[in-house]
Amino acid sequence: MTLPHSSLGPQMYKRFWIIICGLLLTISTVSSILVYVQVSHELTNQMNQRLYWEAKFYREQLDQIFLRAALRLDNLIMSTSAISGNRELLQNELQLMNNSLPSLTRSWLAYPDGILIPSPSTRPDHVLKLMWWREFLQGHSPKISGYPMGRSQAMVGKPFLDQTGMSPLVPLFSLDLHSFKIRRAAGLELDINQALVDNKGVDIDWTNEPVSIYTASGYLLASPYHYSTGNFKMLMRKDNSPLIRQMLLQPDNSFGFKLYYRDHQKIVGIYLHDPSLGMVIVVERPAAEVINPMRHIAAGPLVVAILSLIIATLFAAMLYTSLRRIREAQQMTRTAEFRALQAHINPHFLFNTLDHMAGFAVMSGNTALVEMIRSLANIFRYTTRNLSAIVSLREELNYLNEYIKLQQIRFSGRFTFHLTVPEDLLSTQVLKFCIQPLVENCFRHGVEKSLDPIAIIVTVVPIQENIIEIQVSDDGPGITDKRLAEVRASLQGEHLDLENRCDSVGIANIHYRIRYTYGSSYGIILEPLNPGLVVRLRIPRRTF
């Protein structure tokens, strides 16, 4: 007997494939959406980090500009001319200060008995009209709306417009106090826009950067690009900007981000407070420059949903593209962070040395002063002639020797210095400014804190075929076990901690610069000695 043919077989087969394709389509779509959400979130974080480090870099540069003027003011008020009240010498010093700072509009020195010594370009009647002058004659300190500058005794005053009504001027004051009484006061007024446009001693051209400077109350102080083209009014309240409105509504936040529209264009912006100056750094960029990668990723789920037959291939391609874009965003973040860290290192020692030279010149003879100036000139030349982050070990050690010459004059007889390096390692590539800060720590935590002579030793040795180690040690007081554990912990992360980072130039700074350049296999190792401490800096052996 023959059974009748059944048509259920092909129908069930068709339904089975419909169900399988539907499941594949659903799984691929859900997976693609989850990947899209995760990658978009990561890219947003990377975007914020990139803008944060960019704003932080601009803040470092702005601090350098004001610190340079503040240190000049400190040197003036403590000079022998100021102490003796020699009008002719003081006016010469004021003129020299004006010549070295082209953005300086006025400067003066005043005494409690009413004697005022202005610079040649300063009209005395302008100073006499200032509110702080009447307070000063009554023995009161000027009312300062800014903040102490940390590495200087100068304070930032409340900005105001010049007589033309176009340029904001920022006053700086420095007071010499004795038993809470003012012995003399020095002041200057700085054209902040001109100071940025002058572009001397900084690493960027402000006129080409999307950065503006505001007061904490939302008034525009500086916008170098618009200032250079003459089409922007300064000290105008900008609370019509969504970013500035957010800053005013959240005064306790040190920084903040905002995505908004301006002139039919989507903008991403960040504000970052500068507590030492009482100012706010604002960086605004077109969103297309920063978040375009997310637009490309957004097309991924749609393509995968339509082309369900090649789900595995598209899914793998999307994952690869997403991860590549994340790595690119991370690299941009690390580049901005690297510039901020290096900008913080460059001027640290130079400005402190200038400060010591000012005091040393009063007490020492010309011979020592000439030696100091020669070494300092060599240091300036090394800092400015080569902007590359990579130099030879020979160049870095020559820079270190100039630094040691200055410290030998400053700490005569209080330390010995020994350097050992094989001749064949002198052509090795190293990061610029990676050794001198470690030796500087020997002075800050060893020589300055000990009455006994300190031995500082720098040794360069190959520890493997392709790795060298730079060892910096001293036999000073060393550090406590607790502090050693804290420093070691700060070297364990993948990035430098944004919240707990200290303001001083530290070991973590150099450690992360090395890791960002060569990878996580290299960096700094700390080991205690009895007595003292040794810092081991490991880098790959590469030659030019």
KEKE-634304 format. One record per residue: x, y, z of N, C-alpha, C in turn. Coordinates in steps of 0.1 Angstrom, whole numbers. Example, Ala and Ser with C-alpha at 12.3 -4.5 7.8 and 13.67 -1.06 7.14 Angstrom:
<pts>
PT     n_x     n_y     n_z    ca_x    ca_y    ca_z     c_x     c_y     c_z
PT     132     -57      78     123     -45      78     132     -33      78
PT     128     -22      71     137     -11      71     129       0      79
</pts>
This chain:
<pts>
PT     n_x     n_y     n_z    ca_x    ca_y    ca_z     c_x     c_y     c_z
PT       8     -12       0       0       0       0       9      12       0
PT       5      22      -9      13      34     -10       7      45      -2
PT      15      52       7      10      63      15       9      76       6
PT      -2      84       9      -3      97       1       8     107       4
PT      13     115      -6      23     125      -4      18     136       5
PT      26     140      14      22     151      23      30     164      20
PT      23     176      20      29     189      17      34     196      30
PT      32     190      41      36     196      54      51     198      55
PT      59     189      49      73     190      50      79     203      45
PT      77     207      32      82     220      28      77     232      36
PT      64     231      40      58     243      48      65     244      61
PT      67     233      68      74     233      81      89     238      79
PT      95     234      68     109     238      65     109     253      63
PT      99     259      56      99     273      53      96     281      66
PT      87     276      74      84     282      87      97     282      96
PT     104     271      95     116     270     104     126     280     100
PT     128     283      87     138     293      83     133     307      86
PT     120     309      85     114     322      88     117     325     103
PT     115     315     112     117     317     126     132     319     129
PT     141     311     122     155     313     124     160     327     120
PT     155     331     108     159     344     103     154     355     112
PT     142     353     117     136     363     126     144     364     139
PT     148     352     145     156     352     157     170     359     154
PT     176     355     143     189     361     139     188     376     138
PT     177     381     131     175     395     130     173     402     143
PT     165     396     152     162     402     165     175     402     173
PT     182     391     173     195     391     182     205     401     176
PT     206     401     163     216     410     157     213     425     160
PT     199     428     159     195     442     161     197     446     175
PT     193     437     185     195     440     199     209     442     203
PT     217     432     197     232     433     200     238     446     195
PT     234     449     183     239     461     176     235     474     184
PT     223     474     189     219     486     197     227     486     210
PT     229     475     217     237     475     229     251     479     227
PT     257     475     216     270     479     212     271     494     209
PT     261     499     202     260     513     199     259     522     211
PT     250     517     221     249     525     233     262     525     241
PT     269     513     242     281     513     250     292     521     243
PT     293     520     230     304     527     223     301     542     224
PT     289     546     222     285     560     222     288     566     236
PT     285     558     247     288     563     260     303     565     262
PT     311     555     257     326     556     258     331     568     250
PT     326     570     238     331     581     230     327     594     237
PT     316     595     243     312     607     250     322     610     261
PT     325     600     269     335     601     280     349     606     274
PT     353     600     263     366     604     257     365     618     252
PT     354     622     246     352     636     242     354     646     253
PT     347     643     265     348     651     276     362     652     282
PT     369     640     282     383     640     287     392     648     278
PT     390     647     265     398     655     255     397     670     258
PT     384     674     259     381     688     261     387     693     274
PT     386     684     285     391     688     298     406     690     298
PT     413     681     291     428     683     291     432     695     282
PT     424     697     272     427     709     263     425     722     271
PT     414     723     279     412     735     287     422     736     298
PT     427     724     303     437     724     314     450     729     308
PT     453     726     296     465     730     290     465     746     288
PT     453     751     284     452     765     282     454     772     296
PT     448     766     306     449     772     320     464     773     324
PT     472     762     321     486     762     325     493     774     318
PT     490     776     305     496     787     297     492     800     303
PT     479     802     306     475     815     312     482     817     325
PT     483     807     334     490     809     346     505     813     344
PT     511     808     334     525     812     331     526     827     328
PT     517     832     320     517     846     316     516     855     328
PT     506     852     337     505     860     349     516     858     359
PT     521     846     360     531     843     370     544     851     366
PT     547     852     353     558     859     348     558     874     353
PT     546     880     351     544     894     355     545     895     371
PT     539     885     378     538     886     392     552     885     398
PT     561     876     393     574     874     398     583     887     396
PT     580     894     384     587     907     382     583     917     393
PT     570     917     396     565     926     406     571     923     420
PT     572     910     423     578     906     436     593     910     437
PT     600     908     426     614     912     426     616     928     427
PT     607     935     421     607     950     422     605     954     437
PT     595     949     443     592     954     457     602     950     467
PT     610     939     464     620     935     474     634     940     469
PT     635     948     459     648     952     454     655     962     464
PT     668     964     463     675     974     471     670     988     468
PT     666     990     455     661    1003     451     648    1007     458
PT     639     997     459     627     999     466     629    1001     481
PT     638     993     487     641     995     501     647    1008     504
PT     656    1013     496     662    1026     498     653    1038     493
PT     643    1035     485     635    1046     480     642    1054     469
PT     652    1049     462     659    1056     452     650    1058     440
PT     644    1070     438     635    1073     427     641    1070     413
PT     653    1074     411     659    1073     397     661    1058     394
PT     666    1051     403     668    1036     401     655    1029     399
PT     645    1033     407     632    1026     406     625    1029     393
PT     626    1041     388     620    1044     375     627    1036     364
PT     640    1035     365     647    1026     355     643    1012     356
PT     641    1007     368     636     993     369     622     991     364
PT     614    1001     367     600    1001     362     600    1001     346
PT     609    1009     341     610    1010     326     614     997     320
PT     624     990     327     629     977     322     618     967     323
PT     610     967     333     599     958     335     589     960     324
PT     586     973     321     576     976     310     582     971     296
PT     595     972     294     601     968     281     600     953     280
PT     601     945     291     601     931     290     587     925     290
PT     577     933     293     563     929     292     555     939     284
PT     555     937     271     548     946     262     534     948     265
PT     527     938     271     513     940     274     510     948     287
PT     521     952     294     520     960     306     517     974     302
PT     506     980     307     502     994     304     507    1004     314
PT     506    1000     327     510    1009     338     517    1001     349
PT     526    1008     356     532    1002     368     537    1013     377
PT     538    1010     390     542    1020     400     546    1013     413
PT     552    1021     422     556    1017     435     552    1028     444
PT     546    1025     456     540    1035     465     545    1032     479
PT     546    1042     487     549    1042     501     538    1047     510
PT     537    1043     523     526    1047     531     526    1062     534
PT     537    1069     532     537    1084     535     532    1092     523
PT     527    1085     513     521    1092     501     530    1093     490
PT     543    1089     491     552    1090     480     548    1079     469
PT     547    1084     457     543    1075     445     554    1077     435
PT     559    1065     430     569    1065     420     563    1057     408
PT     558    1064     398     553    1057     386     563    1054     376
PT     560    1045     367     568    1043     355     567    1054     345
PT     576    1056     336     575    1068     327     562    1068     319
PT     556    1056     316     544    1056     309     531    1057     317
PT     533    1059     330     521    1059     339     519    1073     344
PT     507    1078     342     503    1092     347     500    1091     362
PT     506    1099     370     503    1098     385     489    1100     388
PT     482    1109     381     468    1112     384     459    1100     382
PT     463    1091     373     455    1078     371     456    1070     384
PT     468    1069     390     469    1061     402     462    1067     414
PT     463    1081     415     457    1088     426     442    1087     426
PT     436    1084     414     421    1082     414     417    1068     418
PT     426    1059     419     422    1045     422     417    1044     437
PT     406    1036     439     401    1035     452     411    1029     462
PT     419    1020     457     429    1013     466     439    1023     471
PT     442    1034     463     452    1043     468     448    1050     481
PT     435    1054     482     430    1061     494     430    1051     506
PT     427    1038     503     427    1028     513     442    1025     518
PT     451    1026     508     465    1023     511     470    1034     520
PT     467    1047     517     472    1058     526     466    1057     540
PT     455    1051     541     449    1049     555     454    1037     562
PT     464    1030     555     470    1018     561     463    1005     559
PT     453    1005     550     445     993     547     451     986     535
PT     449     973     534     453     965     522     442     968     512
PT     446     968     499     437     969     488     427     958     488
PT     414     961     484     404     951     483     406     943     470
PT     409     930     472     413     922     460     401     913     457
PT     397     913     444     386     903     440     392     890     435
PT     405     890     433     412     877     428     417     869     440
PT     428     862     438     433     852     447     448     853     448
PT     454     849     459     469     848     459     473     838     448
PT     485     840     442     489     833     431     498     820     434
PT     499     817     447     506     805     451     521     807     450
PT     528     806     439     542     807     438     547     822     438
PT     538     831     440     542     845     441     533     851     452
PT     538     862     458     531     869     468     521     879     462
PT     521     881     449     512     890     442     498     885     442
PT     488     894     441     474     891     441     467     898     429
PT     457     891     424     450     896     412     438     904     416
PT     437     916     410     426     925     413     415     924     404
PT     404     932     406     392     931     397     395     938     384
PT     392     931     373     395     937     359     386     949     357
PT     391     957     348     383     969     344     387     973     330
PT     379     981     323     381     985     309     391     997     309
PT     399     998     299     408    1010     298     400    1022     293
PT     407    1033     291     400    1046     287     392    1045     274
PT     397    1036     265     390    1035     252     378    1026     253
PT     376    1019     264     365    1011     266     365     998     257
PT     377     994     252     379     983     244     386     971     250
PT     397     975     258     406     965     263     404     963     278
PT     401     951     283     401     948     298     416     948     303
PT     417     955     314     430     955     321     429     947     334
PT     439     939     337     439     931     350     450     937     359
PT     446     942     371     456     947     380     462     936     388
PT     475     938     391     482     929     400     488     937     411
PT     487     933     424     493     940     435     502     931     443
PT     513     937     448     522     930     457     525     939     469
PT     524     934     481     526     942     493     538     936     501
PT     546     946     507     556     942     516     552     945     530
PT     549     935     538     543     937     551     554     934     562
PT     553     941     573     562     939     585     553     942     597
PT     552     931     605     543     932     617     529     936     613
PT     524     931     602     510     934     597     509     948     593
PT     520     955     591     519     969     586     525     969     572
PT     519     977     563     524     978     549     536     988     549
PT     547     983     544     559     991     542     560     998     528
PT     555     990     518     554     996     505     546     986     496
PT     541     992     485     532     984     476     536     987     462
PT     535     976     454     538     977     440     525     972     432
PT     523     979     420     512     975     412     515     976     398
PT     507     969     390     508     970     375     494     966     369
PT     492     971     357     480     967     350     484     961     337
PT     478     949     334     481     940     323     469     940     313
PT     472     943     301     462     941     290     462     926     287
PT     451     919     291     451     905     290     451     900     276
PT     443     907     267     442     903     253     456     904     247
PT     462     916     249     475     918     243     486     908     248
PT     484     904     261     494     895     267     492     881     259
PT     480     877     256     478     865     249     483     866     234
PT     480     877     228     484     879     214     499     880     212
PT     506     886     222     521     887     222     527     873     220
PT     521     863     226     526     849     224     540     847     227
PT     545     853     238     559     851     242     560     842     254
PT     568     832     253     570     823     265     559     812     266
PT     550     811     256     540     801     257     541     792     245
PT     533     780     245     535     770     235     524     770     224
PT     515     780     224     504     781     215     502     795     209
PT     495     795     198     491     808     192     477     810     195
PT     474     819     205     461     820     211     451     825     200
PT     456     833     190     447     838     180     441     828     171
PT     446     815     171     441     805     163     433     794     171
PT     431     797     184     425     787     192     411     791     197
PT     402     781     198     388     784     202     386     785     217
PT     394     794     223     394     796     237     391     811     241
PT     383     812     252     380     825     257     382     825     272
PT     384     837     278     387     839     292     375     847     298
PT     369     842     308     358     849     315     361     852     330
PT     354     861     336     354     863     350     345     852     356
PT     346     850     369     337     840     375     322     844     375
PT     320     857     373     306     862     373     301     862     358
PT     308     857     348     303     856     335     306     867     325
PT     315     876     329     319     887     320     331     883     311
PT     330     885     298     341     882     289     353     891     291
PT     365     884     294     377     892     296     386     891     283
PT     387     880     277     396     878     265     391     868     256
PT     392     871     243     389     862     232     399     865     221
PT     411     859     222     423     864     213     420     865     199
PT     412     855     193     409     855     179     401     868     175
PT     390     870     183     381     881     180     388     894     184
PT     397     894     194     404     906     197     413     911     186
PT     420     901     180     429     904     169     422     909     157
PT     409     905     155     402     910     143     394     923     147
PT     393     926     160     387     939     164     372     939     163
PT     365     927     164     350     927     163     344     920     175
PT     349     923     187     343     917     199     344     928     210
PT     333     929     218     333     938     229     336     930     242
PT     346     936     250     350     929     262     343     934     274
PT     344     926     285     337     928     297     322     930     296
PT     317     922     286     302     922     284     297     909     290
PT     286     910     297     280     898     303     275     888     292
PT     279     876     292     276     866     282     266     855     287
PT     256     859     295     247     849     301     237     844     291
PT     238     849     278     230     844     267     235     831     262
PT     248     828     266     254     815     262     250     804     271
PT     245     793     266     240     781     274     252     777     283
PT     264     776     278     275     772     286     278     781     298
PT     277     794     296     279     804     307     268     804     316
PT     256     802     311     244     801     321     246     789     330
PT     250     778     324     253     766     333     263     769     343
PT     274     776     339     285     779     349     279     788     360
PT     271     798     357     265     807     367     255     799     376
PT     248     789     371     239     782     379     246     771     388
PT     258     768     385     266     758     392     279     764     397
PT     279     774     405     291     781     409     301     772     417
PT     297     761     423     306     753     431     313     743     423
PT     309     741     410     316     731     401     328     737     396
PT     339     730     396     352     735     391     353     734     376
PT     344     725     369     344     725     355     330     719     351
PT     327     721     338     314     715     333     314     715     318
PT     305     706     312     304     704     298     290     708     294
PT     289     711     281     275     715     275     275     713     260
PT     264     707     255     262     705     241     250     714     237
PT     252     723     227     242     733     225     243     738     210
PT     233     746     206     233     752     193     236     767     194
PT     244     771     184     247     786     182     248     789     167
PT     240     799     163     240     802     149     237     790     140
PT     227     782     144     223     770     136     235     759     135
PT     244     760     144     255     750     145     256     744     158
PT     257     731     159     259     724     172     273     726     177
PT     274     730     190     287     733     196     288     724     209
PT     300     720     211     303     713     224     314     722     231
PT     311     725     244     319     734     251     322     729     265
PT     333     735     271     337     732     285     341     745     291
PT     338     746     304     344     757     312     352     751     324
PT     363     758     327     372     753     337     377     765     345
PT     374     764     358     378     775     367     393     775     370
PT     399     787     371     413     789     374     413     796     388
PT     414     789     399     412     796     412     423     806     415
PT     436     804     410     447     813     413     445     826     407
PT     437     827     396     435     840     389     421     845     391
PT     412     837     396     398     841     397     391     842     383
PT     396     834     374     391     835     360     386     821     356
PT     379     820     344     373     808     339     378     806     324
PT     383     794     321     388     791     308     376     784     301
PT     372     789     289     361     784     281     366     779     267
PT     364     766     264     368     761     251     355     756     244
PT     353     761     232     341     757     224     346     753     210
PT     341     741     206     344     735     193     331     731     186
PT     331     731     172     319     725     165     318     711     169
PT     306     706     171     304     692     176     309     682     165
PT     308     687     152     312     678     141     327     674     142
PT     335     683     148     349     680     149     352     669     160
PT     343     668     170     346     660     181     338     647     181
PT     325     648     177     317     636     179     312     630     166
PT     319     633     155     315     627     142     316     612     142
PT     326     606     149     327     591     149     314     584     153
PT     305     591     162     293     585     166     283     584     154
PT     284     593     145     274     593     134     277     581     125
PT     290     577     123     293     566     115     288     553     122
PT     290     552     135     287     540     143     271     539     143
PT     264     550     142     249     549     143     244     541     131
PT     251     541     120     246     534     108     248     519     109
PT     256     515     119     259     500     120     247     492     123
PT     238     495     133     226     486     136     217     485     124
PT     215     496     116     206     495     105     211     486      94
PT     224     487      91     230     478      81     229     464      85
PT     232     461      98     231     447     103     217     442     103
PT     207     450     106     193     446     106     188     442      92
PT     192     450      82     188     447      68     195     435      62
PT     208     434      64     216     424      58     218     413      68
PT     207     406      72     208     395      82     216     383      78
PT     218     381      65     225     369      60     240     370      63
PT     245     383      65     259     384      68     261     391      81
PT     252     387      91     252     392     104     266     391     111
PT     272     379     110     285     377     117     296     387     112
PT     296     388      99     307     396      93     305     411      97
PT     293     416      95     290     430      98     292     433     113
PT     288     423     122     289     425     136     304     426     140
PT     313     417     134     327     418     137     333     431     132
PT     329     435     120     334     447     114     330     459     122
PT     318     459     127     313     471     136     321     471     149
PT     323     459     155     331     459     167     345     464     165
PT     352     460     154     365     464     151     365     480     148
PT     356     485     141     355     499     138     353     507     151
PT     344     502     160     341     509     172     353     510     181
PT     360     498     182     372     498     191     383     507     185
PT     384     507     172     395     516     166     392     531     169
PT     379     534     168     375     548     171     377     552     185
PT     375     542     194     378     545     208     392     547     211
PT     401     539     204     415     540     206     420     554     200
PT     414     558     189     417     571     184     414     582     193
PT     402     581     199     397     592     209     406     592     221
PT     410     579     226     419     579     237     433     585     234
PT     438     583     222     451     589     218     450     604     218
PT     439     610     213     437     624     213     437     629     227
PT     430     622     236     430     626     250     444     626     256
PT     452     615     253     465     614     259     474     625     253
PT     472     628     241     480     639     235     478     652     242
PT     465     656     244     462     668     251     467     668     265
PT     466     656     272     471     655     286     486     656     286
PT     493     650     276     508     651     276     512     665     275
PT     506     674     266     509     688     264     508     695     278
PT     497     693     285     494     700     297     505     696     308
PT     509     683     308     519     679     318     532     685     315
PT     536     684     302     549     690     299     550     705     300
PT     538     712     297     538     726     299     540     730     314
PT     535     721     323     536     724     337     551     722     341
PT     558     713     335     572     710     339     581     721     334
PT     580     726     322     590     734     315     593     747     324
PT     584     755     328     588     767     335     590     766     350
PT     588     754     356     588     754     370     602     758     376
PT     612     751     371     625     754     377     630     768     373
PT     628     772     360     633     784     355     628     796     363
PT     615     797     366     610     808     373     615     808     388
PT     616     797     394     622     796     407     636     801     408
PT     644     797     397     658     801     397     659     816     395
PT     651     822     387     651     836     385     648     843     399
PT     639     838     406     636     843     419     648     843     428
PT     655     832     428     667     831     437     678     840     432
PT     679     842     419     690     850     413     687     865     417
PT     674     869     418     671     883     422     677     885     436
PT     674     876     445     679     877     459     695     876     460
PT     700     867     452     714     864     452     722     876     447
PT     717     883     437     724     894     431     727     905     441
PT     719     906     451     721     916     461     732     913     470
PT     734     900     473     744     896     483     758     891     477
PT     757     887     464     769     880     458     777     890     449
PT     789     886     446     797     893     436     794     891     422
PT     800     898     413     797     897     399     801     883     393
PT     812     877     398     816     865     392     806     854     393
PT     801     852     405     791     842     407     778     845     398
PT     775     858     398     763     861     390     765     858     375
PT     777     861     370     779     858     356     778     843     353
PT     783     834     363     782     820     361     767     815     361
PT     759     821     370     745     818     371     738     822     358
PT     741     834     353     734     838     340     738     829     329
PT     751     825     328     755     817     317     747     803     317
PT     747     797     329     740     784     330     725     786     327
PT     719     797     332     705     799     330     702     802     315
PT     711     809     308     710     811     293     710     798     286
PT     719     788     290     720     775     284     707     767     286
PT     701     769     298     689     762     301     677     768     292
PT     676     781     291     666     787     282     668     782     268
PT     681     782     263     683     778     250     678     763     247
PT     681     755     257     677     741     255     661     740     256
PT     655     748     264     640     748     265     633     752     252
PT     639     763     246     632     769     235     636     765     221
PT     649     760     219     654     757     206     648     745     199
PT     644     735     208     639     722     202     625     719     209
PT     614     720     202     601     718     208     597     703     207
PT     606     695     202     603     680     202     603     675     216
PT     594     665     218     593     658     231     604     648     233
PT     611     644     222     622     634     223     635     640     220
PT     645     638     229     659     643     227     669     632     230
PT     681     634     227     691     624     231     695     625     245
PT     700     614     251     704     613     265     715     624     267
PT     724     626     257     735     635     259     729     649     261
PT     719     653     253     713     667     255     706     668     269
PT     699     658     273     692     658     286     702     659     297
PT     714     652     296     724     653     307     731     666     307
PT     733     672     295     739     685     294     730     696     301
PT     717     694     299     708     703     306     708     701     321
PT     709     688     325     711     685     340     723     691     345
PT     734     691     338     747     697     343     746     712     345
PT     739     719     336     736     733     338     728     736     351
PT     718     727     353     710     729     365     718     726     378
PT     727     716     377     736     713     389     745     725     392
PT     750     732     381     759     744     383     752     754     391
PT     739     757     388     732     767     395     730     763     410
PT     727     750     412     724     745     426     737     745     434
PT     749     743     427     761     744     435     764     758     440
PT     760     768     432     761     782     437     751     784     449
PT     739     779     447     729     781     457     732     774     470
PT     736     761     469     738     752     481     753     749     482
PT     761     759     483     776     757     483     780     748     494
PT     786     736     490     792     727     500     782     718     506
PT     769     719     503     759     711     510     755     698     503
PT     761     695     491     759     683     484     770     680     475
PT     771     667     471     780     662     461     772     656     450
PT     777     656     438     770     651     426     779     642     418
PT     774     630     415     782     620     407     773     615     395
PT     779     616     383     772     611     372     780     600     365
PT     773     588     362     780     577     355     771     573     344
PT     777     573     332     769     569     320     779     564     309
PT     777     552     304     785     547     293     784     555     281
PT     795     557     274     796     565     262     786     560     251
PT     784     547     250     776     542     239     761     544     242
PT     757     549     254     743     551     257     739     566     255
PT     749     575     252     746     589     251     737     593     239
PT     736     584     229     727     587     217     713     581     219
PT     710     575     231     697     570     233     686     580     233
PT     675     577     228     663     587     228     657     587     242
PT     654     599     247     647     600     260     637     611     259
PT     627     611     268     618     622     269     624     635     274
PT     621     646     268     627     658     273     622     661     287
PT     630     666     296     627     670     310     622     658     318
PT     629     646     316     625     635     324     635     632     335
PT     647     638     335     657     634     345     658     646     356
PT     659     658     351     661     670     360     651     671     371
PT     637     668     368     628     669     379     630     659     390
PT     636     647     386     639     637     396     651     641     405
PT     661     648     399     672     653     407     667     665     415
PT     658     673     410     652     684     418     646     679     430
PT     639     667     430     633     662     442     644     659     452
PT     656     655     448     667     652     458     670     665     465
PT     669     677     459     672     689     466     660     693     475
PT     648     692     469     636     696     477     634     687     490
PT     636     674     488     633     665     500     646     660     507
PT     658     664     501     670     659     508     679     671     512
PT     684     678     503     694     689     506     687     700     515
PT     675     704     511     668     715     518     664     711     532
PT     663     698     534     657     693     547     668     687     556
PT     681     688     552     691     681     560     703     691     562
PT     709     691     574     720     699     577     733     692     573
PT     733     679     571     745     672     566     746     672     551
PT     758     671     546     760     670     531     753     658     526
PT     747     660     514     739     649     507     747     645     495
PT     747     632     492     753     627     480     742     623     470
PT     743     630     459     733     627     448     740     620     437
PT     735     608     433     741     600     423     731     597     411
PT     736     599     399     728     596     387     736     586     379
PT     730     574     377     737     563     370     728     558     358
PT     734     556     347     726     551     335     732     537     332
PT     724     527     332     729     513     329     719     506     320
PT     725     497     312     716     488     304     712     476     313
PT     699     473     315     695     462     323     691     450     314
PT     687     452     302     684     442     292     689     447     279
PT     688     438     269     694     442     256     687     454     250
PT     674     456     252     667     467     246     661     476     257
PT     666     476     269     660     484     280     672     490     287
PT     671     503     290     681     510     299     674     515     311
PT     681     517     322     676     522     335     684     534     339
PT     677     545     342     683     557     347     680     558     362
PT     690     557     370     689     556     385     693     570     391
PT     684     575     399     686     588     406     685     585     421
PT     695     587     429     695     583     443     701     594     451
PT     697     595     464     704     604     474     704     597     487
PT     713     601     496     713     595     510     708     605     520
PT     697     612     516     691     622     525     681     615     534
PT     672     623     540     662     617     550     653     607     544
PT     650     607     531     641     597     525     627     601     528
PT     618     591     526     604     593     529     598     582     538
PT     587     585     544     581     575     553     575     564     545
PT     572     552     552     566     541     545     552     544     540
PT     545     552     548     532     556     544     532     564     531
PT     541     574     530     542     583     518     547     575     506
PT     556     565     509     561     557     498     550     548     492
PT     541     543     501     530     535     496     520     544     488
PT     518     557     492     509     566     485     515     569     471
PT     528     571     470     534     574     457     533     562     448
PT     536     550     453     535     538     445     521     536     440
PT     511     539     449     497     537     445     493     546     433
PT     499     558     433     496     568     423     502     564     409
PT     511     554     409     517     550     397     510     537     391
PT     500     533     397     494     520     393     483     521     382
PT     476     533     381     465     535     372     469     536     358
PT     459     536     349     462     538     335     464     552     331
PT     458     561     339     458     576     337     462     583     350
PT     467     595     348     469     603     360     456     608     366
PT     454     606     379     442     609     386     439     624     384
PT     427     628     378     424     642     376     420     649     389
PT     414     641     399     409     648     411     420     649     421
PT     429     639     423     439     639     434     452     644     430
PT     454     648     417     467     653     413     472     665     420
PT     484     665     425     490     676     432     495     687     422
PT     497     699     427     501     710     418     516     709     415
PT     524     703     424     538     703     422     542     693     411
PT     554     696     405     560     687     395     564     674     403
PT     558     663     400     560     650     407     565     639     399
PT     568     628     406     572     615     399     561     610     391
PT     549     611     395     538     605     387     537     612     374
PT     540     625     373     540     633     361     549     626     350
PT     561     624     354     571     618     345     567     603     341
PT     562     596     351     558     582     350     548     580     339
PT     537     589     339     527     588     329     531     593     316
PT     540     603     315     545     607     302     553     595     295
PT     560     588     303     568     576     298     558     566     293
PT     548     563     301     538     552     297     530     556     285
PT     526     569     284     519     574     272     527     573     259
PT     541     574     261     550     574     249     554     560     245
PT     558     552     255     564     539     252     555     527     256
PT     545     529     264     537     517     268     538     514     283
PT     529     506     287     528     503     302     539     494     307
PT     548     489     299     559     481     303     570     490     309
PT     570     503     307     580     512     311     575     522     321
PT     584     529     328     580     539     338     589     540     349
PT     584     543     361     593     546     373     590     536     384
PT     601     532     390     600     523     402     608     530     414
PT     602     530     426     608     536     438     612     525     447
PT     624     527     453     629     518     463     636     526     474
PT     633     523     487     639     530     498     653     525     500
PT     662     534     504     676     531     508     677     534     523
PT     688     529     528     691     532     542     705     539     544
PT     705     552     544     693     561     543     691     565     528
PT     680     572     526     677     578     513     667     571     505
PT     667     574     492     657     568     482     664     567     468
PT     660     557     461     664     556     447     652     555     438
PT     652     563     427     641     563     417     647     557     404
PT     641     546     399     646     539     387     636     542     376
PT     642     548     365     634     552     354     638     543     342
PT     628     535     337     631     525     327     624     529     314
PT     632     529     303     628     532     290     634     523     280
PT     628     522     268     634     513     257     647     519     252
PT     656     511     248     669     516     242     667     518     227
PT     665     531     224     663     535     210     673     546     207
PT     679     546     195     689     556     192     684     564     179
PT     689     576     177     686     584     166     692     578     153
</pts>
